[in-house]
Amino acid sequence: MTTLSAVPHLIRMLARSHAQAVADHPRTAIAAAVGTVGAVGVVLYLRLRKKISPEEQERLRRKYLCTAGRLTDGEIVDSAEEGIGVLNNGFVVYQYRIAGVEYECSQDLSALPQEMQDLRIDLPVQVRYDARNPGNSIVAAEGWSGLQHGRAIATGISSHREEAS
């Protein structure tokens, strides 16, 4: 027998031995079937699962930081302002210090319009941050606010409503 003529013979022999092995060991067939079903299930789950919108992801992040976040003091350094204390696009930039490291972050408050009313940018704020990732922080969320609100006492400092009037 030449080498090329032996190839079909080897393929038939391997196919018979594989079929015989599956028949002799039904656990192998069951394991293969379970593996196939599991792989198909994972693929279907990844394709059909509900996608979370960016707004929902941000809401869940704020909720997590409200329940598990640590508090520290910070200050507003910028508020994307038109005039003093008037938020133009809802962003507030703040900074805080954790273990000697200074962090500067921003938060979009457009989803929390009540937090933009009478915002005092001249007063300190409370910041909630993730202890495992201190750069992950917020100054306001649903049901919690570390921002200071109210009318300014000193002249020359105004709040959001004073500028609007």
C-alpha positions in Angstrom: 0.0 0.0 0.0 1.4 3.4 -0.9 1.2 6.3 1.5 -1.6 8.1 -0.5 -3.8 5.1 -0.8 -3.5 4.5 3.0 -5.1 7.9 3.9 -8.7 6.9 3.2 -8.1 3.7 5.1 -6.8 5.6 8.1 -9.8 8.0 8.0 -12.3 5.1 8.0 -10.4 3.4 10.8 -10.4 6.6 12.9 -14.1 7.2 12.3 -14.9 3.6 13.3 -12.7 3.9 16.4 -14.4 7.2 17.4 -17.9 5.8 16.9 -16.9 2.7 18.9 -15.4 4.9 21.7 -18.6 6.9 22.0 -20.6 3.7 22.0 -18.3 2.2 24.7 -18.3 5.4 26.8 -21.7 7.1 26.8 -20.4 9.6 29.3 -18.3 11.1 26.5 -21.4 11.6 24.4 -23.3 13.2 27.3 -20.4 15.5 28.1 -20.1 16.6 24.4 -23.9 17.2 24.3 -23.9 19.2 27.5 -20.9 21.2 26.3 -22.6 22.0 23.0 -25.8 23.0 24.7 -23.9 25.2 27.2 -22.0 27.0 24.4 -25.2 27.6 22.4 -26.8 28.9 25.6 -24.0 31.4 26.3 -24.1 32.7 22.7 -27.9 33.1 22.9 -27.6 34.9 26.2 -25.0 37.3 25.0 -27.0 38.1 21.9 -30.5 38.4 23.4 -29.8 40.0 26.8 -31.2 43.5 27.5 -28.7 46.2 26.7 -28.4 48.9 29.4 -28.5 52.5 28.1 -25.7 54.9 29.1 -28.3 56.9 31.2 -29.2 53.8 33.1 -25.6 52.9 33.6 -25.0 56.4 35.1 -28.0 56.1 37.3 -26.8 52.7 38.6 -23.3 54.1 39.2 -24.8 57.0 41.3 -27.0 54.5 43.2 -24.0 52.4 44.0 -21.9 55.3 45.2 -24.9 56.5 47.4 -25.0 53.2 49.2 -21.4 52.1 49.3 -19.4 55.3 48.7 -17.3 57.0 51.3 -17.6 60.7 52.0 -14.9 63.4 51.9 -14.8 67.2 51.5 -14.2 68.9 48.2 -14.7 72.1 46.4 -16.2 73.2 43.1 -13.5 74.5 40.8 -15.6 75.1 37.7 -19.2 74.8 36.8 -19.2 75.3 33.0 -20.8 78.6 33.8 -22.2 81.5 31.8 -22.0 83.8 34.7 -21.2 83.2 38.4 -23.3 80.3 39.7 -25.3 79.9 36.5 -24.8 76.4 35.1 -24.8 76.5 31.3 -24.8 72.8 30.3 -25.3 71.1 33.7 -21.6 70.1 34.3 -19.9 70.8 37.6 -16.2 70.2 38.0 -14.9 69.5 41.5 -11.8 68.4 43.3 -11.0 66.5 46.4 -8.1 64.8 48.1 -7.8 61.2 49.2 -4.6 59.9 50.9 -2.5 62.8 49.6 -3.7 62.3 46.0 -5.8 65.1 44.5 -8.6 64.2 42.2 -10.4 66.5 39.8 -13.7 65.1 38.4 -16.8 66.3 36.7 -20.4 65.3 36.9 -23.3 66.0 34.5 -26.2 67.3 36.6 -28.6 67.6 33.8 -30.3 64.4 34.9 -30.8 66.0 38.4 -32.3 69.4 37.6 -33.2 70.1 41.2 -29.5 70.1 42.1 -28.9 73.0 39.8 -31.3 75.3 41.6 -29.6 77.9 43.9 -26.3 76.1 43.5 -23.6 77.8 45.7 -20.2 77.3 43.9 -18.4 79.3 46.6 -19.0 76.8 49.4 -17.4 73.4 50.1 -19.1 70.2 48.9 -19.3 66.7 50.1 -18.0 64.1 47.6 -19.0 60.4 47.6 -16.3 58.2 46.1 -15.5 54.5 45.6 -12.8 53.4 48.1 -11.5 50.8 45.5 -11.4 53.4 42.8 -11.2 56.9 44.3 -11.6 58.6 40.8 -15.2 57.2 40.7 -17.1 59.9 42.5 -20.3 62.0 42.6 -21.5 65.2 44.3 -25.2 64.6 43.8 -27.6 61.7 43.1 -31.2 60.8 43.5 -32.0 61.2 47.2 -28.6 62.6 48.2 -26.7 65.8 47.5 -23.3 67.0 48.7 -23.8 70.4 47.1 -24.6 73.6 49.0 -27.8 75.5 48.0 -29.2 78.8 49.0 -28.8 82.5 48.5 -25.3 84.1 48.9 -24.9 86.3 51.9 -21.9 88.3 50.7 -22.3 90.9 47.9 -20.8 90.0 44.6 -21.6 86.3 45.0 -24.8 85.2 43.4 -26.6 82.0 43.0 -28.5 80.5 40.0 -31.8 82.1 40.8 -30.4 85.5 41.5 -28.8 85.6 38.1 -32.0 84.5 36.4 -34.1 87.3 38.1 
